Amino acid sequence: MILYEYPCNERVRSLLRVEHLFERLFFFAKGSDVHHHQVSIATLFDLLDICDRTDLRGAVLQDLERQRATLGTLREHPGVDAHTLDTMLAEIQGAAAELGSQGRIGQELRDNEWLASLRGRLAVPGGSSQVDMPSYHSWQINPPEVRAGHLKNWISPFLPLYKGLALILRILRDSGDVVDVVARGGAYQEMLGGKLFQLLRVWIDGTRHVFPEMSANKYVIWVRFSAQDADFKPQSVTSDVSFKLARCNV
């Protein structure tokens, strides 16, 4: 089953984008090939750019507090497992405390003159070649374990942000019940009557080779399936498509 997610507001969209960067960063940082580490550094600078443009740390802290307050109201509800709830609240509190104790995220990288120079060169197409920055070429011929150690040190200031962000998205994703539905003629509509959701999740059989185009507001959820033609242009599917749907909201 192939999973597609659709954020219903810009806040969740931003969190998903940053999560995507972290997943790419961690994947390539684990590799030993120098080309993997090149991608890791470029992705690390992408995260630094986002932190420079927005108060991502403050936004995640606000979300953690919002989640804590929301879950706290469930304590008196019948059927709620108090132990599970307390564990989750403690996890939120720990993530918020770790992130809140930080200063400006990634400041260590900004203060490193070599990394600041490399960041500027990577912004230029081909600017990281040995012609333009021989010191970067010299770093790349270090043994893999040496490069991995440097990457670990550069990534570590971002880990509290990742932990907070991952916790927010885990709670949000777990809030949705998965149901089986069918898009008749390739299209599915569901009237909401004022109900707001934050995230839609759609699972599709990978053998169908189709993908969903989704939209949602407080009135309706709309899912339309398409397939790519020989030129990769989307073409609407006219047959019925069975899929799984989760509507997530905290």
C-alpha positions as CSV (number, residue, x, y, z in Angstrom):
1,M,0.0,0.0,0.0
2,I,1.3,3.5,-1.0
3,L,0.6,6.3,1.5
4,Y,-0.2,9.8,0.5
5,E,-0.8,12.6,3.0
6,Y,-2.6,16.0,2.5
7,P,-2.2,18.8,5.0
8,C,-5.4,20.8,5.5
9,N,-3.7,23.9,6.8
10,E,-0.3,25.7,6.3
11,R,0.9,24.8,9.8
12,V,0.8,21.1,9.1
13,R,2.1,21.6,5.6
14,S,5.2,23.3,7.0
15,L,5.7,20.5,9.6
16,L,5.5,17.8,6.9
17,R,8.1,19.7,4.7
18,V,10.5,19.9,7.6
19,E,9.9,16.2,8.4
20,H,10.8,15.4,4.8
21,L,14.1,17.2,5.1
22,F,15.0,15.4,8.3
23,E,14.2,12.0,6.8
24,R,16.5,12.8,3.9
25,L,19.2,14.1,6.2
26,F,19.2,11.0,8.4
27,F,19.1,8.6,5.5
28,F,22.1,10.1,3.7
29,A,24.1,10.8,6.9
30,K,24.0,7.0,7.6
31,G,25.7,6.3,4.3
32,S,29.5,6.0,3.9
33,D,29.7,7.2,0.3
34,V,31.0,10.7,-0.1
35,H,28.1,11.6,-2.4
36,H,25.7,10.6,0.4
37,H,27.5,13.0,2.8
38,Q,27.3,15.8,0.1
39,V,23.5,15.5,0.1
40,S,23.5,15.4,3.9
41,I,25.3,18.7,4.1
42,A,23.1,20.4,1.5
43,T,20.0,19.2,3.4
44,L,21.4,20.5,6.7
45,F,21.7,23.9,5.1
46,D,18.1,23.6,3.8
47,L,17.0,23.1,7.4
48,L,19.2,26.0,8.5
49,D,17.6,28.2,5.9
50,I,14.1,27.3,7.2
51,C,15.1,28.1,10.7
52,D,16.5,31.5,9.5
53,R,13.3,32.4,7.7
54,T,10.7,31.3,10.3
55,D,10.5,30.9,14.0
56,L,10.2,27.1,13.6
57,R,11.4,26.5,17.2
58,G,8.7,28.7,18.6
59,A,6.0,27.2,16.4
60,V,6.9,23.6,17.5
61,L,6.9,24.7,21.2
62,Q,3.4,26.3,20.7
63,D,2.2,23.1,19.1
64,L,3.6,21.0,21.9
65,E,1.8,23.1,24.5
66,R,-1.4,23.0,22.4
67,Q,-1.2,19.2,22.3
68,R,-0.5,19.0,26.1
69,A,-3.5,21.2,26.9
70,T,-5.8,19.2,24.6
71,L,-4.7,15.8,25.9
72,G,-4.9,17.1,29.5
73,T,-8.6,17.6,29.1
74,L,-9.1,13.9,28.4
75,R,-8.1,12.9,31.9
76,E,-11.7,12.9,33.3
77,H,-13.2,11.2,30.2
78,P,-14.5,7.6,30.8
79,G,-12.5,5.0,29.0
80,V,-9.3,6.9,28.8
81,D,-6.2,4.9,29.9
82,A,-4.7,7.1,32.6
83,H,-1.2,5.5,32.4
84,T,-1.0,5.9,28.6
85,L,-2.2,9.5,28.9
86,D,0.4,10.3,31.6
87,T,3.1,8.7,29.5
88,M,2.2,10.8,26.5
89,L,2.0,14.0,28.6
90,A,5.5,13.2,30.1
91,E,6.9,12.7,26.6
92,I,5.5,16.0,25.4
93,Q,6.8,17.8,28.5
94,G,10.3,16.3,28.0
95,A,10.4,17.3,24.3
96,A,9.2,20.8,25.1
97,A,11.8,21.2,27.9
98,E,14.7,20.0,25.7
99,L,13.7,22.3,22.8
100,G,12.9,25.2,25.1
101,S,16.4,25.0,26.7
102,Q,18.1,25.7,23.4
103,G,19.0,29.0,22.0
104,R,18.8,29.8,18.3
105,I,18.8,26.5,16.5
106,G,21.9,25.8,14.4
107,Q,23.9,28.8,15.8
108,E,27.0,26.6,16.1
109,L,26.9,26.1,12.3
110,R,26.4,29.9,11.6
111,D,29.5,30.6,13.8
112,N,31.7,28.1,12.0
113,E,33.4,30.2,9.3
114,W,34.2,27.2,7.1
115,L,30.6,26.0,7.1
116,A,29.3,29.5,6.5
117,S,31.6,29.7,3.5
118,L,30.5,26.3,2.2
119,R,26.9,27.3,2.7
120,G,27.4,30.2,0.4
121,R,29.3,28.1,-2.2
122,L,26.5,25.5,-2.3
123,A,24.0,28.2,-3.2
124,V,25.9,28.5,-6.5
125,P,25.3,25.8,-9.1
126,G,28.5,23.7,-9.2
127,G,30.1,26.0,-6.6
128,S,31.1,23.1,-4.4
129,S,33.7,21.8,-6.9
130,Q,37.3,21.6,-5.9
131,V,38.0,24.5,-8.3
132,D,36.0,26.9,-6.2
133,M,36.5,25.3,-2.7
134,P,39.5,23.0,-2.4
135,S,39.0,22.8,1.3
136,Y,35.7,21.1,0.8
137,H,37.3,18.6,-1.5
138,S,40.0,18.0,1.1
139,W,37.2,17.3,3.7
140,Q,35.6,14.8,1.4
141,I,38.7,12.6,1.1
142,N,38.6,12.0,4.9
143,P,37.8,8.4,5.9
144,P,34.0,7.8,6.1
145,E,34.0,7.5,9.8
146,V,35.7,10.9,10.2
147,R,33.1,12.6,7.9
148,A,30.3,10.8,9.8
149,G,31.6,12.1,13.1
150,H,31.6,15.6,11.8
151,L,28.1,15.2,10.4
152,K,26.9,13.9,13.8
153,N,28.2,17.0,15.5
154,W,26.6,19.3,13.0
155,I,23.2,17.5,13.1
156,S,23.0,17.2,16.9
157,P,21.7,20.8,17.5
158,F,18.7,20.1,15.3
159,L,17.7,16.9,17.2
160,P,15.5,18.5,19.8
161,L,13.6,20.2,17.0
162,Y,13.1,16.9,15.2
163,K,12.0,15.2,18.4
164,G,9.3,17.8,19.0
165,L,8.2,17.9,15.4
166,A,8.0,14.1,15.2
167,L,6.0,13.8,18.4
168,I,3.4,16.4,17.1
169,L,3.0,14.5,13.8
170,R,2.8,11.1,15.5
171,I,0.0,12.3,17.8
172,L,-1.8,13.8,14.8
173,R,-1.5,10.7,12.6
174,D,-2.6,8.4,15.5
175,S,-5.8,10.5,15.9
176,G,-7.3,9.3,12.7
177,D,-9.3,6.1,12.3
178,V,-8.6,4.2,9.1
179,V,-11.7,3.3,7.0
180,D,-12.2,1.5,3.7
181,V,-13.9,3.6,1.0
182,V,-14.4,3.5,-2.8
183,A,-13.9,6.4,-5.2
184,R,-16.7,5.8,-7.8
185,G,-15.5,6.7,-11.2
186,G,-12.2,7.7,-9.7
187,A,-13.7,10.4,-7.5
188,Y,-14.7,10.5,-3.8
189,Q,-16.6,13.3,-1.9
190,E,-17.5,13.5,1.7
191,M,-19.6,16.2,3.2
192,L,-18.3,17.4,6.6
193,G,-20.9,19.9,7.8
194,G,-18.5,22.2,9.4
195,K,-16.1,19.6,10.8
196,L,-12.4,20.6,10.4
197,F,-9.5,18.2,10.0
198,Q,-5.8,18.9,10.0
199,L,-4.5,16.0,7.9
200,L,-5.8,13.5,5.4
201,R,-4.1,10.1,4.9
202,V,-4.8,7.9,1.9
203,W,-3.5,4.4,1.2
204,I,-3.7,3.0,-2.3
205,D,-2.8,-0.4,-3.7
206,G,0.6,0.2,-5.4
207,T,-0.3,-2.1,-8.3
208,R,-3.0,0.4,-9.5
209,H,-0.4,3.0,-10.4
210,V,-2.7,5.9,-9.5
211,F,-2.3,8.8,-7.2
212,P,-4.8,11.0,-5.4
213,E,-5.3,14.8,-5.7
214,M,-6.9,15.9,-2.5
215,S,-8.5,19.0,-1.0
216,A,-10.5,19.6,2.1
217,N,-12.2,22.4,4.0
218,K,-14.9,22.5,6.7
219,Y,-17.6,21.6,4.2
220,V,-16.2,18.8,2.0
221,I,-13.4,16.3,1.5
222,W,-12.5,15.7,-2.2
223,V,-10.3,13.0,-3.5
224,R,-9.7,12.5,-7.2
225,F,-7.5,9.8,-8.6
226,S,-5.3,10.2,-11.7
227,A,-2.6,8.2,-13.5
228,Q,0.3,9.4,-15.6
229,D,0.4,9.0,-19.3
230,A,3.5,8.3,-21.5
231,D,4.5,12.0,-21.1
232,F,3.9,11.8,-17.3
233,K,0.9,14.1,-17.6
234,P,-2.0,13.4,-15.1
235,Q,-5.0,11.7,-16.6
236,S,-8.2,11.3,-14.7
237,V,-9.1,7.8,-13.7
238,T,-12.7,6.8,-14.6
239,S,-12.8,3.3,-13.0
240,D,-13.7,2.7,-9.3
241,V,-10.7,2.9,-6.9
242,S,-10.8,1.3,-3.5
243,F,-8.6,2.9,-0.9
244,K,-8.1,3.5,2.8
245,L,-8.8,7.0,4.3
246,A,-7.9,8.5,7.7
247,R,-9.1,11.9,8.8
248,C,-6.8,13.3,11.5
249,N,-7.5,16.0,14.0
250,V,-6.3,16.7,17.5
